[in-house]
Amino acid sequence: MVHRDEHLRRLRSLLRRDRIAAILGVRRVTKQDPFATPATREAIGGINPRFASRNRERLRRAKAEYQSWLAWYYDALERFNQRGREAVFPSGIWKMRAFHKVNCASEPP
């Protein structure tokens, strides 16, 4: 079994390697003022976390796949609203399938 301090030491080394802000740990977190606000604000207009990647090709592909999925979803939704149950929705829409019993594709687009 790995001791907690050893685990934290490994985690901190991974965070340094990946250039991620360090973790505080239990003692430092509990000493923080719960009503304090951050000194800096989050940047507006950055990369949408849904597509965060440093690999531009992977980012481009992910955006294209998502746009394709959205086009399929909205097309199916329009057909569903106009003509009823024959519309086939893309996979990944649990709520529509559970509550409205729509048809879903078995594989992602």
Summary of the structure (lengths in Angstrom):
residues: 109
radius of gyration: 22.3
end to end distance: 43.3
largest distance: 61.4
contacts: 198
relative contact order: 0.07
helix: 53%
strand: 4%
